[in-house]
């Protein structure tokens, strides 16, 4: 059978034409298209829509590396969403359900042995159970206690996480929780027991107030959130004003270091603010242990 007049010459790749260039990424494909940025021939599979014409995938990837992404006033990349907030809510809910299952009661979930091993109890911290300074914040006494704190966390996270970025938001949350536990350890009776995420929530409220001062949020909305959360907190069981105050102070202090950091080497200043707050909490906890001894 005679060869078709359109068949490529022997030894040439399928799709090649003597009068037409081939794709730089697929040499077996003839193409009349070119990248508007580098002017190299590219097949339709290797081209992407651009503001003007089409660009090859290599130029698109290079542009993503060199184009500066927009950032928030804190310095976080604009990504949106509430990934950390949802994860924190899920952790709190799972911890509550686990304690209820172990206690055999939805309303008296604090009766479980595991709950007692994780709640904030200064006497146990003195004897080396340091994890209680953090783990108490993932425990809640009954479903209403959980619901109040998780609603507040969702509202605050919706505003703060997109502005602060995931890591900064998580740092403020966890350090506020540690700050609440530290305040109980420093100033409360050694035989008191405390549980709940209110310390972290109040730390986020302090962060929201500072962000409002910087003009990022409507101040009327911020005040309404703070007042509502404060009123709700007084209807919660196991109320600890010290945990609330400690979380608020630490959360506000860390946030001040984030929002007022100089733009030059901002990430370094942020690391110093977070690391300094954590170091202060550790030092004060050791000081208190020495006092009790």
WOTANOR-V125137 format. One record per pair of residues at least 24 apart in sequence whose ideal C-beta (glycine too) atoms are under 7 Angstrom apart, sorted by the first residue. I is the first residue (numbers start at 1). J is the second residue. If there is no record, write none. Layout:
I | J
I | J
This chain:
35 | 59
72 | 163
73 | 163
73 | 214
73 | 216
74 | 163
74 | 164
74 | 165
74 | 168
74 | 258
74 | 259
75 | 266
76 | 163
76 | 164
76 | 165
76 | 168
77 | 165
80 | 162
82 | 157
82 | 158
82 | 161
83 | 166
84 | 161
84 | 166
84 | 169
84 | 170
85 | 153
85 | 154
85 | 157
85 | 161
88 | 153
88 | 173
89 | 150
89 | 153
89 | 154
91 | 138
92 | 138
92 | 140
92 | 146
92 | 150
92 | 197
95 | 138
95 | 139
96 | 140
96 | 146
99 | 139
106 | 143
107 | 142
109 | 142
110 | 141
115 | 139
119 | 193
119 | 194
119 | 195
120 | 181
120 | 184
120 | 193
120 | 194
120 | 195
121 | 193
122 | 184
122 | 185
122 | 188
122 | 190
122 | 192
123 | 190
123 | 191
125 | 185
126 | 190
126 | 289
126 | 292
132 | 181
133 | 178
133 | 181
133 | 182
133 | 185
133 | 285
134 | 177
134 | 178
134 | 181
136 | 181
136 | 194
136 | 195
137 | 177
137 | 180
137 | 196
137 | 197
137 | 199
137 | 200
139 | 195
139 | 196
140 | 195
140 | 196
141 | 195
141 | 237
141 | 238
142 | 237
145 | 196
145 | 236
145 | 237
148 | 232
148 | 236
149 | 196
149 | 197
149 | 198
149 | 201
152 | 201
152 | 229
152 | 232
153 | 197
153 | 201
155 | 225
156 | 201
156 | 204
156 | 205
156 | 208
159 | 208
159 | 217
160 | 204
160 | 207
160 | 208
160 | 211
163 | 211
163 | 216
164 | 258
168 | 258
168 | 270
171 | 254
171 | 274
172 | 203
172 | 204
172 | 207
172 | 251
172 | 254
172 | 255
173 | 200
173 | 203
173 | 204
175 | 250
175 | 251
175 | 254
175 | 274
175 | 277
175 | 278
176 | 200
176 | 202
176 | 203
176 | 204
176 | 247
176 | 250
176 | 251
177 | 247
178 | 281
179 | 203
179 | 246
179 | 247
179 | 249
179 | 250
179 | 251
179 | 281
180 | 243
180 | 244
180 | 246
180 | 247
181 | 243
182 | 246
182 | 281
182 | 284
182 | 285
183 | 242
183 | 243
183 | 245
183 | 246
184 | 240
184 | 242
184 | 243
185 | 285
185 | 288
186 | 284
186 | 288
187 | 242
188 | 242
190 | 292
194 | 238
194 | 240
194 | 243
195 | 238
196 | 236
196 | 238
198 | 233
198 | 243
198 | 244
198 | 247
199 | 243
199 | 244
199 | 246
199 | 247
200 | 247
201 | 229
202 | 244
202 | 247
202 | 248
202 | 251
203 | 247
203 | 248
203 | 250
203 | 251
204 | 251
205 | 229
205 | 248
206 | 248
206 | 251
206 | 252
206 | 255
207 | 251
207 | 252
207 | 255
210 | 252
210 | 255
210 | 256
210 | 259
211 | 259
214 | 259
250 | 277
253 | 277
